[in-house]
Structures are given as structure tokens and as C-alpha cells.
């Protein structure tokens, strides 16, 4: 690499990630192609239809508002614990413990859900090429490959993810510019889609559209997880945070506008509703406007998109486990790094074993990888991330109020308060309507699954209380700078 790692015992690999690596590693969790092919058509159908591009623009502004306070605090807190470290420095060790365990529950839920989705989609994509395997076999292969990458040094994962995410963007932009060049559906209004039509924005279910749009941003918040491994973190982490929000947000605004123009605003809902599977819509547009090998290539890249997201969340989980072990919330073994790779290998191995257990349960019970494994579990992850963003917004406000000085009020109070209030409202909505959103209404899972987040937070709170009694000095050091 040509950089001094400066590693000591049980430290992450220093100076190993530049701006591009950090940015693409967090964007990979947002899985751009998965969002375009999977979430966007459903947002059109059950959300607010042609109001989706404006909804993405709104969520981009909300995420930027959150990022302002997040970045302001990143200059004072450099710790791979990210949300955990912010909670520790702003709200104290008990809140930090609750946040750390919430992160482990949320990111594991995202990981487990995506494992099911990857298996289901891979079985269909590769089955069309004559490669027939059960869905769980594809999920198993993904778990093993992700585990190998996570066990080794982080710059190897970064190189793989940069390539995969770049290919995702490329295939979608090829279709986008083909629609743009041909003027969209000329007989149905073409490119003349009014992105700011209030009637469209508030039609249908705006809340459902917001939730689907929000899911496309999940992962950008993890830039600070790499604070101990980034080169010049004072510059790299803030730039990567803003860059990832803008790359995700503007990409989806641009792409959803053209996905509407591709068939015309009036034909959008009838066209998607007439498909056997709404997720076929993007591939239909690819065939209409580009054709040739692009649609099957897009199918393969959809699988690689999910693989990239799995690898990103695996890295998040391994690093949160490492920090929790290093700072006394989990057994000390989790806080050790590999002698050669400087990777948080214990957390990586434990996460892989957990994924194998969950896969065995769902496959053994004959449950559907998409409708059950993905839909049920992934919303738990969304709920947890929202909760952590609310806590982090509060931590930013409290931290800078205690610091005093001349911190700008807009970036350390107003914007964190606004974004935190919006996140809190979304958290409460998902929690209260979890059954309807996941198809588990009327059963025990409608309260058991969302209940995992407050339970995880309580366990983390109690772990912090135990640490405070057993090691007061260690408790006082929670969230301290490590870079």
C-alpha cells in the first residue's frame, strides 16, 4: 500500500482506506442496483407513484441534515464504534452500551435478511442460465465468501466492493441515459415529468414511499466505523459521509425520474401492476431501451449488488463486536485483532456462524427466502438504525452544549434536532405498524420481531451497568478517541 500502518497489538489496520474506499464501502451497503430493481418499483406501486423522485429528494435533504451534526462530531470522536462512541461521548456509558447492542442486533438483522434475498434472487438468475441449485445453497456460498473477505485485511474487501459498486452504477446509468437519449415514452409525455407536483407527492401512501426511500440510504452512516482505518480521518470521514449521501440521493432522484419517463407518468402504475413481479420493471426498461446482453448482465449484477451489501454489513458487525469487546461490553476475545491481517476476525467468525444458524433454521422450516427471511428480518434492521440515528442526533446536541465554545448552532443544534425528530417519527411508525409492513400482522411475530430492538438496547444498558461496577476506569474511557 505504501503507507505506514502504525499498528500495535489488537489494533485495526491503520492508514489502509482512502476517500474512495470508505465511500464505496458504505454505498455498497445501500446496494444501489438492489434499490432500483427491488425497492423502487414497489415504492411506485404502493407508495406515491410519480411522487417518488421528490420523496427521494426530501430524504436526501433529511440525511444531509443528519450528516451535518454527524460530521461535526466526527472531528471530535474518532472511534470504530461510530454510533456507540457518539452516544458514549454525548450521553454517557449506559446509553453507549444500549447503542452498541442495538447496532449488533440491527446490522445482523440486515445481514440475515439480505442472505435470504440473495439466495432467492440467485436461484432465479442463475437458474435462467441452467445452473440449478436450491436458494439456500447460494446463500451458503455467499456466507462463506463474505466470511473469508471479512476475516482478511480490510483493504481486500474495499477493492472488491469498489469494483462491484462501480459496475452497479454503470449498468443502471446505461439504462438511464438510453431512456434520456430516446426521450422516454414520447407518446406518453416523455421526459416532461413534473417532479414537484404536489398532487403526485401526496397521492397514495407518502409514508410507505418514505420508508422505501429510507431503506436506500441505510449504510451511509457507517463512514465513521472506518475512522481508525482511514487515511487522514479528519478529512476522509466527513468527505466520505457527504459524498455517499449525495451519490445515493442524486442517483435515485435521477434514476426514478427516468424510470417514470420510460413508460410515461399515466402508464407507470398500470405497467408495474400488470407485471407478475414488480421487480421485473427495471429489467423490462433495460430490454425496451437497450436490449442485447444488458438485461441478463443486470441480473448477474443484482446478485453482486446483494453480495456487496452483505460484505459491507459483515464489516460493520465485526467492527462493532471488536469495539464492544475492546471496551468491556463483550468478552475480551472480541476485542482482539488478527496478528497478520489486523482484522476483527473473532467478530467476523462469530457473525458467519450466526448467519449459518439462521440460514439453517429458515431452510429447515421450508420458509420463503424473500417473503419470510428477507421481509421479516430486514425491517428489524431498519428499525434499529433509525433508533440509533435518533440517539446520535441527541448525543450531538448534548455533546456540543457541554463543550461550549463557538460551535455553529445550525450544525450542532437545529439540524440535528430536525433530523432527529423526523427519524423518531419514522421509528414509532415502523414499530407500531410492523405487522402490516412485513406481512406478520395478527401473529406473535408482529411484536416479537420489532421487540428485539428494545430488548437488545436493554441488554446493552445492563452490560454497561455491569462494566461500571466491575471496572469504573474502563467505563469512564468508553468511546475515547483511538485514531
N, C-alpha and C positions, 0 to 999 in steps of 0.2 A: 504493500500500500504506500510505502514511502513516508509513513507517519509514525511517530513515537507513540506507542500505545500507553506507556506510562502506567502499566497495570501493577497493582500489588496483589497480595493474596485475597482471593474471594472478591475481586472487583470485576465489573463488566469491562469489556474491551473498549478502551478509551480511543478517541480520535479516529473512529472507524467509519463514521457516517457523515456524508456531506449533505448539503441542502436537497439535492435531487433525490438522494437515497431516502432521507427522512420523509420527504413529501410523498414519494411514490409508495412507501411502505404504509403510510396511513391512508392514502387514497385507495390502496388495494383492499382495505377492509370495507370501504364503501362500495366496492365491486361495481364500477360504472356500467358495464355491459349487463350484469345481472339486474341492475335497477332499470335500465332501458327496456330489456326484454321481458322482465318479470313483473316489477312493481308498477311501472308507468302505465301499461295497458289496463291494469286493474284499477289504478287511480283514476284514469279516464272513465272507466265503466261505472264504478261505484262511488267515485268522488264527485268532482265538479266539472267533469268533461273538459271543454276548451278553456276552463279556468285554471288548469293545472300549471301551465307555464308561469302565470302570475303568482300562483301559490309557491312555486319553486323560488321565484324572485323574493317573495316575502320571507321564506325560510332562510334564504341566503343572507338577508339583512339581519334576521334574528341571530343566526350563527355568527355573523360578523360582530354583532353587538356583544355576544358572549365572549368572542375571541379577544375583544379589546381588553377586558378585565383579565382574562386568562393570560394574555401575553404580558400585560403589565406586571402580573405576579411572577411570571416565568423568569423575569430578570432578577427576582429576589430569592426564588426557590428553585434549586437545581437538584432534583432527586428523581430516580426512575419510578418512584411511587405515584407521580402525576397527581390525580385527584386525591389520593391518600395524603401525599405530602402537603398539598394545599390546605386540606382540612386540618392537618396537624398544626400547621403554622398559623392558620386563621382562627380555628375553633377549638383546638386542643386535642390531646391524645385519644380521648374516648370517641370523639367524632371521627378521628382518623381511623381507629380500629373498625368502626362501623362502615366507613367508606371502603377500606381495604377488602373486607369480606364481601361487601356489595359488589365491588369490581370483580372479584373472583367468581361470584355467582352469575353476574350479568354476562361477562365475556365467555365463560364456559357455556352458558345458555346459547349465546350467539353461535359459538363453535359447534355445539352439538346439533343445533337446528340446521346449520349450513351443511353439516356432514350428511344429513338426510336429504337435503335438497340436491347436493352434488350427486349422491347416489342415484336418485330418481331421474335427474336430467341426463346423467352419463349413460344410464341404461337405455334411454331413448335415443340419444345422439349416436352412440357407438353401435346400438342395435341396428340403426339405419345403414350402417356400413357392414353389417353382417357379423359384428363382434357381439355375441350374446353372452351376457353374464347377469346374474341377479343384482339388484340395486345395491345390496349390502356388500357385494364383492368390490364394487367401485368405491364405496365409502371406506372399506378396509384398506384398499390401496392408497387412498388419499391420506388416511390417518398415518400410515407407515411413512409415506414420503414427507409429509409435513413434520412428523416427529424427527426424522433424520435431519432436515433443514434446521429445525429448532434446537437440536442438540449441538449442532456445529456453530461456528462463529457467525455473528450477525451479518457481516458483510456478504456472506454467501447468500443468505436469504434475501438481502437487499438487491443483489444482482439479478436474482431470479424474478423478484417482484417488479423491478423496473421494466424488464422485458415484457412480462405478462400484461402489466397495466398499459404500457405503450401500445401493445397490439390491440387491447380492448378499445382504447380511444381511436385508434386508426380505423378499425372496421366500422365503428359507428359513424365516424366522420366521413368515411367514404359514402355511406348511405345518405347522410345528411346533405353533403354537397351535391350528390346526384339529384336529390329532390330539389335543392336550391337551383341547380343549373337548369333543370327542366321546368321550373316554375310551379312545381307542385301539381295538384289536380286543377288544371286550367278551367275545366267546365264546372268546378265547384268552388270558385273563389281563389284558387291557387294560394299564393303567399299572402293574401290580404286578410290575415287573421288578426283581429284586434286583441292584443294580449291584455289590455287593461279594461275590457268590457266588464263593468260591474255586474251586469246581469249574468254573465258566464261565471265570474268568480264566486258569486254567492248562490249559484244554482246547485242542485244536488246536495251532496254532503261535503261541505268545506272541511269539516273536522276529519273525515276519512281521508281526504286528499292531503291534508297537513300531515297526518300520520305516515302515509306512504312516502311523502316527500322527506319527512324527517328521517325515515329509515335509510334514505340515500346518503345522508350525511354522517351516519354513525361510524365512528372510527377516526374522524379528523381530529378529535380531542386528544388522541394518543401521541401527538408530536412530543409532548413533554416526557413521555415514557422513555424516550431515547436521549434525554438530556445528559446522561452520564456517558453516552457513547458517541455523541455528536462532536464534530469539529467546531470549535468556537460557538458553544451553545447560546451565548448571549445574542448572537446574530442568527444562527441557523434555526433555532426553535421558533422565535417569533415569525421569521420569514416563511418557514415551512407551514406554520399554522394559518397565516393569512392566505398563502398560496394555495393550500389544499382546499380551504373554504371556497375561494374564488374559482378554482379549477372545477370543483364539483358543481357548485351552484350555476355558473355561467354555462357549463357544458349541458346541464339538464334543462335550463331555460331555452337554449338554442335548439337542442335536440327535440324537446317536446313540442316546440312551435312547429318544427318541420314535420314531426310525426302527425300533427293535425293537418298541416298543409298537404301532406301526401295523399289524403283522400278527400279533403275539404271538411270544414267545420260541421256542416249539416250531415255529412255521411259518417262522421267519426264513431259515434255511439252505435248506430246500426251495423257498421262494418265490424267493430270489435265484438259486439253482441252476437253477431252471426257466425263467429268462429267457434269451432269445437273447443278451443282452448285460447283464452285471451292472450297468452304468452306467445302465440303464433304471429301476432300482429307485426312486430318488428321484422320478422323473417319474411312476412308477406310483402312489406315495403321494400326489403332488400331484393326480393325477387322481381318486383314490379319495376324498380328504378335502376337496378344494377344487373341482377341476374348472374349467369355464369357460375363460377365457383364460390361467389361471395356468401350466399345463404348457408351452404354446408360448412364453410370456414367459420362463419359467425357462430354456428352451433358448437364447433370444437372450442372456439374462444370463450363461449359461455361457460363451458366446463372449466377452462383455465382461469376464468374470472372467479369462479367459486373457489378454486384451489388457492388462488392468490389471497382471497379473503380469509380462508381457513388458516393459511400460513401467518397472516397478519394477526388474527385473534390469538393464535397459539403463542406468538411472540409476546403479546400483551399479558396473557395469563402467566407465562413463565416469568416475566419480569415483576409482576405484582406478587407472585409467590416468593420470588427471590427477596424482594424488599420486605415482605411480611416476615420471612424467616430471619433476615439480617437484623430486623428491628424488634424481634422477640414476640411477634404475634403468632407465628407458626414455629414448629420445631426448627432448631438451628440448621439442620441439614438443608433446608430450602434456601438458606442464605449463603450457600457455597457455590462457587463458580467452577467450571471445568478447568483443569490445570493447563490444558493445551488451547482450548477454544475460547476461554474466558466467557463462556455462555452460562446462563442459569439452567444448567442441564437437569437438575433434580426436579424443578417445577415443570420442565419440558416433558420429562419422562412420566411424571405423575399425571399431567394433563392427557398425554397419549393413552395411558392406561384407563383413565376415566372415560375417554371417548370410546375406547373398545368396549367397556362395560355397558355404556348407554346404547351403543350400536347393537350389542348382543341382545339387550332387552327388547328393543323395538323390532329387530329382525325376528327374534324368537317368538314374539307375540303376534307376528304377522301384520304389524301395523304399517300404514302407508308412510313412505319416507317424506312425502311433501305435505299431504293433508294433515298428518299426525305429527311426525317427528319435527318437521320444519315449522309448521304453523303454530303448534302448541308451544314449543320451547323458545323460538326466536323472539317472540313478543315479551317473554320474561327478560331477555337481554335488553330490549328497547326500554322497558320499564326501569331497569336498573341503571342504565346510562342516563336517562332523564333525571332520576333521583340524584345521581352523583353530580350532574350539572347544576341542579338546584343548590345542593350543599356547597359546591365550589363557588357559585356566584355569591352566596352568603359569606363564604370564607374570604373571598377577595375584598368584600366591603368591610368586614371586621378587621382584617389584616391591615389595610391602609388607614382605617380610622385609628387603630392603635399606634401605627407607625408615626402618624402626624406628618409633619413636613409639608411640602407643597405638591403632593400628588394631585393630578388633574381630577376634578370632581366628576367630569363626564365619563372618564375611563375607569375610575375606581369606585363610583357610586351609582350614577344614573344608569349607564348602560348595563352593568351587572344586575341592578335591581329590575330593570325592564325585562331583560332576557331571562332572569331567574323566575320572575312571575309567570312568564309565558310557559317556561318549562314545567313549573309547578302545576299549572292548569292542565297541561297535557298529561302529566304523571297521574293526576287524580282522575282524569277522564279514562285513561287506559286501565287503571286499576279498577274503577267502578264498572267498566264495560268490557272487561277482559273476556268473559264468556262469549259475548256477541262478536268480538273481533277475531276470536280464534276458533269459533265453532264448538266451544265446550260448554255453552250455556245449558243450565239445567242439571249439570253434573258436578261432582266434587272437584274436578279439575279446574272449574271456573274460579274457585277461590284458593285451591291448594297451590296452583302454579304461580299466580301473582303474589301469593303469600310467602313464596320463597325469598323475595327481596327483603321485606321487613324482618324475616327470620334471620337471614344472613347478616343484616345490619345489627340485630340484637346479639348474635353470636360474636361478631367483631367487637361490639361495645364491651361485652363481658370479657373478651380476651384482653382488651386494653385495660380494663379494671384489674384483671389478674396481674398483668405486667406492671401496673402502677404499684401494686402491693409487693410484688416479688423483686422488682428492680426499678426503684424510683428514678435513678440516674438515667437508665435506659429509656424509661417513659418520657423523661424530660427532653431526650435527644430525638424523639420521633419527628421525622420529616426534615432533619437537618440537611444542609447542603452537602452533596457528595461529589460535585463536579467542579 
